[in-house]
């Protein structure tokens, strides 16, 4: 249990007994609520009573990892009894283990799960760049697919339907086509020049490709692209699918590529190449969004499209009570935002709280990414009907349309790395706020949960595959040494060893033939296993974060470049508290295999005067 937020000033309007638990794995127990309330009251009283102090921005510095100490909690030594000091004496490693055990026992009594048990779970928060949440003063959120998660099949399926309807009006043959949510995954790239959908590795090389709805063979991919590097800055050719909202567009385009190849697009529509076809699909989808019918349908029936997460409101309540200022910055308009947030939040909030009570500032129709790059006029939303008036500064509790990130910073008098922004779009949300404003960033990627489960289920498959590849490497190394020996003998090179002068070429050739047959058989088993790796996540494209068995996908490289942390959903922050210090993990390098041999005696070749028996 990761804790429901307790507010002593509110009465709880719903039954929290074990027999009436909320969905999505949330189990709030009456006994726990009492414990949380007591613990919260004790903590607040202790801080106010002078036991603890919080490091203010004027007194902060940086710690040994370079993170600001602003917001860190300090214990006042004079309030700490003599017995307390005595209890902490001794080797610090032993003291740390003992105190950790006592704290774990206390958490168990409170029925709260011990921290870090979720680090390796699908609900973990994964750190790329060290981040101290205590030093964060403001946490900003995107809405769509961040605070509000949609059923992708339902939302993108309806977007696809409206797109097909508009294409049909334009004269395109669309009968018999249906939305396939498994055809596309986030992180792929559309090649508008060749009508392909491709998957890149972290360097920009194409590893897999699909033309229309047909996957291309490895040989075909090599013939078409070779060692071509994809440069996403060439927007005229490449389109990066960096959000789930891209799925419907990509599926529609691949279906139209099939129609173009089949020669069934009417000639009266003109001559089409793949680029013009992409523009036609984009226009049809854009029209579907502008018409407003799709959003009207979602607003009328949110239960069909939205997957509420009851833990998200409690997550934000924890952050707000921890002293964080909360922002909502979304490209959606006011009416749509109010409807989605009301449906997703209000029923889970205590007493008569509404979703707007959570946020210090709400920005709708933000026009991201321009919101982070330039200044637009800002308007205050002054009525529930959406009536607006011009303004120049945001006030606490206000709802605004447009404006800019710079205006928000100036209004709150908080800038740069004191702000953490959380969104699902690697470009619109994460990279732009990082590059232009130096905000700290978090990416929400819901697919991580499915990928984590798929990786767990495929552990046996991947282990067997690695063993086969290692066998191939050993056999290949032996084969190559024998081949080089044969080459030296056939060209009359001096023998390297005495034994070489006594070995006949026939013996070398026979051994090489056997090894060659073994390698071919290993290849025959490895190739289909490599092809199948990742099928549990997606049969066509494999894993979201990987391109091949070991390498990272281009999407993963983008995440590493621009996101400080990433996770599958906002409610995962409940596992970590608003005071978490996220530390980046060790990054393995190609030569890091030496760590497996540390503290072992390794025999070195006799180069110069280097000892042959040297301990590392």
N, C-alpha and C positions, 0 to 999 in steps of 0.2 A: 504494500500500500504506500503510495507516494504522497498522500496527504491532501486532504481538502482544506481550503483556506478558511480560517476561523475569524470572524469579525464579532467582537463582543458587543458592538453597537447595533447589530442586526439580529433579528430573529430568523431562523432558517425555515423557509416555507415548504420544505419537502421532507418526506420520511427518509431517513438515512440508515434505517435498520438493515441488517444483513439480508432480510427477505425482500427488500425493495431497493436493490442496488442499481446505480446508473449503468448505462451501456458503455461499450468500448473498454471494458476491463476495469472500470472505476468501482471500488467498493469502499464506501464511506460508512464507518461503524460509529454508533452512538458513543461507545466507550472511547474511541479514538478522538472524537470531537472534544470530549471533556479534557483529554490529555493535551491535545493541541492548544486548547484555550488556556489551560493552566501554564503550559510552557511559554506560550506567547506573552501572557500577562507578566510572567516572571521575568522574561527577557527585557520587555519594555520597561518594567519597573526598575530593573537593575541598571539599565542604561541611564534612565532619568535620575536614579539615586546616586549615580557617580561611580559605580563599579567599573563601567566601561566608558571609553570615549571613542569618537569617530574621527579619523584623520580628515581634517578639512583641506580644501584645495590650496589654501595659503601655506599649509604646513607639510604638504606632501613632497615626496621625492620619488626616485625610482628604485626598485628592488634589484636583486642580482640578475633577474631575467630581463631587466629593462622596462618593466611594467610600472605604471603609476601606483603609488600607495594610497591615493585618494579614496576615501570611503572605507579603508581598513578599520576593523574594530581593535582597540587597544585596551588591555587591562591595566587599571591603575594599581601600581605596586603597593601603595600604602594601604589599599583596601584588602590586600591579600594576607591572610593570617600566617603566623609563624609555622603552624602545622602544615599549611599548604606549601610553604617553601620547602619544608623538610621532606614532604612526600615526593617532591620533584628532584631530589638530589640523586646523584649516581650517574653512570654512563648514559648519555642522552638517548642512545639507541634502545636501551632497555626501558628507560622511562617512557619513551614514545610508544613502545609496544604495550606496556602495561596500561597507560592512559587510554590508548585506543581500544583495548579490550573493555575497559570500564565504560567508555562512551558507547561502544556497541551494545553492551548490556542495557544501558539506559534507553537507547533507541528501541531495542526489542521490547522493553517494558511499555514504551509508548506506542508499540505496534507500527513503527515506521521503519521502512526498509533501509538497510545500511547503504550509505553512498558507495558509488563505484561498482556496485554489482551490475549496474545497467551499462557499464562502459562497453562491453562486448555484446550487447543485445541489439536487436533491430531498432530499439528506442534509445540508443545511445546518442550522445552529442560528440562529434568527432572534431578534434582540434587540429588546425593546420598552422595557425600563427597564435602564439601564446596570448591569452586574453583574460584579464582580471575583471570579472563582472562588478566587483565592488567599486572600481574606478569609473564605471559607466553611470552617467547621470540621466541620460535619456535613452529610451528604447523605442524605436520606430518600427511600425509594421506595415507591410502590404496587406491587402485583403484577400483577393482571389487566389485560391490554392495556397494560401498562407494561413490566415485566420479562418477563412471559410474554404473548406475542401469540397470539391464537387466529385460526383460520380463521373469519372471520365467517359465511360461508355455512354451514359445518358446525356451529359452536357455536350461532349464533342460529337456524339451521334446525332443530336438535333441540329447542331451547327452544320454538320455534313449534309443532313437532309435539306436544310434551307439552301445550302450552296448548290446542291444538285437541282433543286427546284428552279433556282435562278438560271443555272446553266441550260436547263431544258427550255426556259423561256427565250434564251438566246439562240436556241436551235441545236444544241448539242444532244447527242443520243445518250441518255442516262438510264433508260429502262433496264431493270434487272440488276442494277448496282446497289450494293448495301455497304454500310459502314463496317469496317473490320478493325477493331481496336488493337489487334495484335500485329497489324501490318507495319506499324511505325512505333518507334520509341523515341523518347526525348534524347537530344544530343546528336541526331543524324544531320546530314547536310544534303540539301537538294542541289544537284548540278543542273541548272536551268539551260545549259548549253547542250547537254547530251540526254536530258530526260531521265537522269538516274537519281537514285537515292543512295547515299554512300555513308559509310562509317569510317571515321578517322582514328588513328592512334594519336598519342600525345604530341608527336612531331608534325602531324598534318599529312601523313601518308595514308592512302586509302586501303583499308583492310578487307572490307566487304562492300558489295554494291548490288543494287536491284534496279532493273530497267522495267518500268511499269510495275507490275506485281510479280515479276519473275526474277528470282535471285540469280545472279551471275556467278559462274564458276571462278575459282581462284585463277585459273589460266586466263579467262576472259577479262577479269579485273586487271591482271598484269598487262595484257595486250592493249587495253583501252587507256590505262593510266600510267603504267610503268612505275617510275619513281617520282611521279609528279607530286609536288607539294601543294596542298590546298591553302590558299591565302584568303581568309574570310573577309578581308578588306575589299576584295573584288566583288562588291555587292551585285554587280551586273550579272555575275555568273553563279555565285554561291549563296545559299540561304540556310542559315543555321537554325535548327529547330531546338531552341533553348528553353521552351516552356511547353506545358501540356496543352496550351491553347493552340499550338502549332499542329497538333495531331490531325485534326479534321482537314486542314488545308493540305497536308502532305498526302493523306489517303485519297482525297479528291483528285489531286494532281496525278498520282500514280495510276488511278483508274482512267483518267483522261489520256494519259500516255498510251495505255493499252488500246484505247479507241483510235488514237492517231495511228498506231502501228497496224491496227486491223483495217485501216482505210475506210472507216465508217463515218467520219466527220463530214457532214454535207459540204460540197464544194462551194455552195452559195455563201458560206461563212468566210470564204477567202482561203488563202494559203497559210498553213500553220507550221511553224517550227516549234521546238520545245520551249523557247523563251516566250513566244507569243501565247502559247497554250498556258504557260504559267500565269501570265498576266490576266488571261480570261478567267482562270480559276480564282485568282486573287480578287478580281473585280466582283465575281459572283458571291464570294464569301464576305467581302467588305459590304456589299449591298445588304446581305442578310443581317449584319450587325447594325448598319445604319437605319434600316427599316424599323428596328426595335421589336420586331415580333418575337425574336428568340428570347430577349431579356424579359419581355412581358410574360411569356409563357413560364419562364423560370420564377419570376416574381409571383405569379398566380399559383404555382404548384412547386414550392421549394422542396417539399418532401421527396419529390421525384428526382431531384438533381443534387441536393446538398446532403453531405454526410457529417452531421454535427459531432463535435468532439467535446463532451461535457467537461473535460479537464482543462481546456484552453481558458475559459473564464477564470478558473481558480489560479491558473498560472499567472495571468495578468494581475489578479488581485494580490498575489504574493509579491509581485514586482512593485506594484504601486505602494503597498504598505512598507516595502523595504526602502522607500524614498525615491524610487525611479519615476521620472516623468515619462508618460506614455504618449506616443503619437500614432495616428493612423494616417497613412499617406497612400491613396489609391487612385488609379486612373478611372475607376467607375464613377458614375454620376451620383448625386445625392440620394435620389429616390431608390435606386438599385442598392446602393450601399446600406441605406437605412433598413431596407427590407431584408437583405441577406444577414446583416449583423443582428437585427432583432430576432430573426428566426434561429440563428446559430447560438446566440448568447443569452438573451433575456430570461429564458425559462430556467437557466442554470444559475442565475445570479441570486444572491440573498435578498429577501424582502422585496422592496419595490425598486431595486436598482435596475437601471437600463444600461445598455451597452455604452452609451455616450458618457456615463459616469466614470468609466474606466480611463478615458483619455483626456489628457490636458489640452491637446489640440487635434482636430480632425481636418484633414485636407482631402477633398474629393476633386474629381476631374483634374488631377495633378499634372497630366500631360508628361509623365515620365517617358523617356529619359531626359527631355528638355528641362524638367523640374530641377534636376541636379546641375544643369549646365548654364542656364540663363534665367532671366527674370520675366515673368508674365504678370499681368494685372491680377490682383487678388480681390475676391469678393467674399463678404461674410454672408452665410446662410442664416437668415433671421427668423424664418417661419418654418413650420413643419411642412408647408406646401412647397418649400424650396425657394421662396422669395429671397433675393440677394441684394446687397448694396456694396459699393466699392469701399475698400479699406486698405490701410498700409501697414498694419501691425496686427499680429495674432494675439489674442487674449486667452488666458486659461479658461477652458470649458467651451471655447468657440468652435464652430464648424465653418470651414472656408473652402472656396473653390478656386483652383489655380494657384497663383503665387509661385514661390520658388523656395528651394532649400535654404538659400541665403536669408530670406525673410524669416523663415522659421528659426534659424540660428540666432538672428538678431533679436527676435521677439523673446526667446528663452534665455538669451545671453549665455549660450552654451555652444561650443564649436568643436569641429574636428573629432578627435578620437575619444571625446567624452560621450559620443553618440554611437549607439549600436543600431544598425538598420537590418531588419529581417524580411526577406522576401523569397519568392520562388523563381524569379527570372534572373538568370546569370548576368545578362546585360543590363536590362532596364533597372533592376533593383540593386544588384551587387556590385558590378564593375564600375558603373557610373558614380555611385555614391562613394566608392573607394577612391577612384582616380581623381575626381574633381574636388571632393571635399575632405578626403582622408577619414571618412567615417569608418568605424569598425563594422564588419558585415557578417551576416549569417545567412546561409542558403537553406531553404526548405525543399527537400526532394523526397516526396512520399514513396517513390519507387524503391528507396533504400530498404524498406521493410521486406518487400517481396524478394529483392536481390539477396538480402541477408539469409532469408529462409532457403532460397535456391542454392546458395553457396554451402549452407550446412548440409542439405540433402545430397549435394554432389561431392562431398569430401572424399568418399571412397573412389569415385570416378577420377577425380583430379589426382589423388594419390597414386592410383594405378598408372595414370597417364605420365606423371612425373617419373615414376620408376622405369617405365618403358623408354622415355626420352633419355634418362641417365644411362640405361643399358646401351642405347644407340650411341651415346657419346663415348662410352668406354670402347665398344666394338669399333667405332669409327676411328678412334685414336690409335688403336692397335693396327687396324688396316692401313692407316696413313703411314705409320712408321715402317711397316713391311714394304709398302709401296715405294717409299723413299729409299729404303735399302736396296730394293730391286733396281731402282733407277740409277743409283750410284754404281752398282755392280755392272749394269749394262753399258754405262758410259765410261767405265774404266777408272773410276775414282779410287783413290787409295782406301783400303779397308779401314773402317773406324775401330773395329775390334778384331782380335785374333780369330774369334769364332766365325766372323763373316767370311774369312778366307776358306773356311772348311764347309760352308753351307752351299748346297746346290740351288740354282735358280728354280728348279722344279719344286723343291720343298716350299720355297717362298710362294710360288704361284699357287700351289695347292691350298695353302693356308689362307691366302688372300681370296681365293674363290669361295671357300667356305664362309669366310667373314662377310663377303659381299652378299651371299645368299641370305645370311642371317639379317643383315641390314635391310635388305629388300623386304623380308618378311616382317621385320619390326616396323618399317615404313607403312606396310599394308595394314597394320593394326593401329599405329599411331594416328594416321591421317583421318580416318573416320571418327576416332575418339576426340581429336582436336575439333573437328567439325561439329561434333555433338556437344562440346563443352559450352555451357551457358543455355542449353535448350530448355532447362527448367525455368529460366527467366523469360526468354523469348526464342522461339525456334529459328527465327530468321537471323536475328542480330546478336544473340548472346547477351552477355551482361551489359548493364548500362555503363558501369565504371571501367570496364576492361575492353581491350582490343587485342584478342589473342589470349593465350594462357597466362602470360605474366605481365604484359604491358598495359599501360593505362589508356583509356579512351581520351579523345580530344575534350569531351565534356569534363572528365575528371581533371584534366590539366587546367581547364578554365576555372574550375572550382578551387583548385589549389592556388591558382594565381590571384584570385580576387576575394575569396571567402576566408574569413578568419576561422570560422567554425561552420559545420553543416550537420544537418539532422533531418529526420523524416517528418517531424511535425512539431509545432510550437509547444504542445503539452509535454514534450520530453524535457523541457526546462524544469518541470516539477520534480524530476528525479535529482536535480542538481542544486536547487535553491538559487535565489538571486545573488548569492554571495560567492558563487563558484569561481575558482581560479583554474581556468583551462590551460593546461600546459601541452604544447605540441610534442608529439612522439618522435622518437628517433627516426630519421629518414635513411633508409638503407641505400647504400651506393654499390656500384658494380663490384668494387673490390672489398666489400665488407665481410666476405666469407672468412676473413682472418679471425673473426670473433669466435668462430667455432673451434679454433685451435688455441685459444688463450689458455695459459697455465699448463700447456702440454709441452713435452719435449719434442721438438721438431728437428729432423736431420736436414741440414742445409748442404748443398753441393759445395765443394771446396773451391770457392772463388777467392783468390788471394790468400789472405791470412785469416779469413772468417772461420770461426770454430764450426766444425761439422756437427757438434752436439751443443745446440744453443737453445736456452729456454726463453720463450716469449710469453 
